[in-house]
Amino acid sequence: MKTKIGIIAGAICIVTVLGPGCGKEKATSDNNATTSTTPTTTNAMGAAAEKTATEMKDTAQKTATEVQQTAQKAATGTQQAAQNIATETAASTQPSATDLKQSLASGAEQASTQVQALIDKAKAFIADKKYEDALASVKQLANFKLTPDQQKVVDDLKGQLQKLMASDTVKSVEGLLPGAK
């Protein structure tokens, strides 16, 4: 494409520079130089220049059209690539969100299971009259976020432990006092 434009431009330069000289004839007679221009040569040069200009104009129009089409194809390709990336990103983000929800649900279930195990352990210690161990289990529950129902159970266990420990202390003191049976 650039080569055609270069050739055409070179042809125009040659015609412009050499053109005026081609139309002159030299006649020598008696050492008097006379020049005359032939109208046919001048018309031929004008037609050649006009033809070259027309070709250059056509080439420029074709080039502009090709550039425009290439730009449109590139824009379309870029837009499709962006849409593909957006779709892929959305698709890859969706499983991550689902995995996160499942992980959180699993973590919540696991914590709930641990809380229930500690509550059950504290109840078993109370039944075995191991109040200090039961109190230690109840204290571990402070590390968890409890549901309102779980919090009520824990509060009830604390109250029960305090009563049992107080009555057990009274019984042990009574056994130490002389004359008490």
C-alpha positions in Angstrom: 0.0 0.0 0.0 2.7 2.5 1.0 4.7 1.4 -2.1 1.8 2.3 -4.4 1.5 5.7 -2.8 5.3 6.2 -3.1 5.3 5.2 -6.8 2.4 7.5 -7.5 3.9 10.4 -5.7 7.2 9.8 -7.6 5.4 9.8 -10.9 3.7 13.1 -10.0 7.1 14.7 -9.2 8.6 13.5 -12.4 5.7 14.7 -14.5 5.8 18.1 -12.7 9.6 18.5 -13.2 10.0 17.1 -16.6 6.6 17.9 -17.9 7.1 21.5 -18.9 10.3 20.6 -20.7 8.7 17.9 -22.8 6.3 20.2 -24.5 9.0 22.5 -26.0 10.7 22.0 -29.3 13.9 23.6 -30.3 14.3 24.8 -33.8 17.5 26.2 -34.9 17.8 28.3 -37.9 20.4 30.9 -38.5 21.4 30.7 -34.8 18.0 31.9 -33.7 16.4 29.7 -31.1 12.6 29.5 -31.2 10.5 27.4 -29.0 6.9 26.3 -29.4 4.7 24.3 -27.2 2.5 21.6 -28.7 -1.0 21.5 -27.3 -1.2 17.7 -27.6 1.7 17.2 -25.2 0.3 19.6 -22.7 -3.1 17.9 -22.8 -1.5 14.5 -22.4 0.5 15.7 -19.3 -2.6 17.2 -17.8 -4.6 14.0 -18.4 -1.7 11.9 -16.9 -1.6 14.2 -13.8 -5.4 14.0 -13.5 -5.3 10.2 -13.8 -2.6 10.0 -11.2 -4.5 12.3 -8.8 -7.6 10.2 -9.3 -5.7 7.0 -8.6 -4.3 8.6 -5.4 -7.7 9.7 -4.3 -9.1 6.2 -4.9 -6.2 4.6 -3.0 -6.7 7.0 -0.1 -10.4 6.2 0.0 -9.7 2.5 -0.1 -7.1 2.9 2.7 -9.5 4.9 4.8 -12.2 2.3 4.3 -9.8 -0.6 5.2 -8.6 1.3 8.3 -12.2 1.9 9.4 -13.2 -1.7 8.9 -10.1 -2.9 10.8 -10.9 -0.5 13.7 -14.5 -1.8 13.8 -13.3 -5.4 13.9 -10.8 -4.6 16.6 -13.5 -2.8 18.6 -15.9 -5.7 18.2 -13.2 -8.2 19.2 -12.2 -6.1 22.3 -15.8 -5.8 23.3 -16.4 -9.6 23.0 -13.2 -10.3 24.9 -14.3 -8.0 27.7 -17.7 -9.7 27.8 -16.1 -13.1 28.0 -13.8 -12.0 30.8 -16.8 -10.6 32.7 -18.8 -13.8 32.2 -15.8 -15.9 33.3 -15.2 -13.7 36.4 -18.9 -13.9 37.4 -18.9 -17.7 36.9 -15.7 -18.2 38.9 -16.9 -15.9 41.7 -20.2 -17.7 42.1 -18.7 -21.0 43.3 -16.5 -19.1 45.7 -19.5 -17.4 47.3 -21.3 -20.8 47.5 -18.2 -22.4 49.0 -17.9 -19.6 51.5 -21.6 -20.0 52.5 -21.1 -23.7 52.9 -17.9 -23.2 54.9 -19.6 -20.7 57.2 -22.6 -23.0 57.7 -20.2 -25.9 58.4 -18.3 -23.8 60.9 -21.5 -22.8 62.6 -22.6 -26.4 62.9 -19.2 -27.4 64.2 -19.3 -24.6 66.9 -22.9 -25.6 67.8 -21.8 -29.2 68.2 -18.9 -28.2 70.4 -21.1 -26.0 72.6 -23.6 -28.8 73.0 -20.8 -31.2 73.9 -19.5 -28.8 76.7 -23.1 -28.4 78.0 -23.6 -32.2 78.1 -20.2 -32.6 79.8 -21.1 -30.0 82.5 -24.4 -31.8 83.1 -22.6 -35.1 83.5 -20.1 -33.6 86.0 -23.0 -32.1 88.0 -24.7 -35.6 88.1 -21.4 -37.0 89.4 -21.1 -34.2 91.9 -17.8 -33.0 90.3 -18.8 -29.3 90.6 -15.3 -27.9 89.9 -15.1 -29.8 86.6 -18.6 -28.7 85.7 -17.7 -25.1 86.4 -14.6 -25.4 84.1 -16.7 -26.7 81.3 -19.2 -23.9 81.7 -16.3 -21.3 81.7 -15.1 -22.7 78.3 -18.5 -21.8 76.8 -17.6 -18.1 77.2 -15.3 -18.6 74.1 -18.3 -19.3 71.9 -21.1 -17.1 70.5 -24.2 -18.7 72.0 -27.7 -18.7 70.7 -30.4 -17.3 73.1 -31.5 -20.9 73.9 -28.0 -22.0 74.6 -27.3 -19.0 76.7 -30.4 -19.8 78.8 -29.2 -23.3 79.4 -25.7 -22.1 80.4 -27.2 -19.5 82.8 -29.4 -22.3 84.4 -26.3 -24.5 84.8 -24.4 -21.7 86.5 -27.2 -21.1 88.9 -27.6 -24.8 89.6 -23.8 -25.1 90.2 -23.8 -22.2 92.6 -26.6 -23.7 94.7 -25.1 -27.1 94.7 -21.6 -25.8 95.6 -23.1 -23.6 98.4 -25.1 -26.5 99.9 -22.1 -28.8 99.6 -20.0 -26.3 101.4 -22.6 -26.0 104.2 -22.7 -29.8 104.5 -18.9 -30.0 104.8 -18.8 -27.2 107.4 -21.6 -28.9 109.4 -19.5 -32.1 109.5 -16.6 -30.1 111.0 -18.6 -28.6 113.8 -18.6 -30.6 117.1 -22.0 -31.7 118.2 -23.6 -31.4 114.7 -25.1 -34.5 113.2 
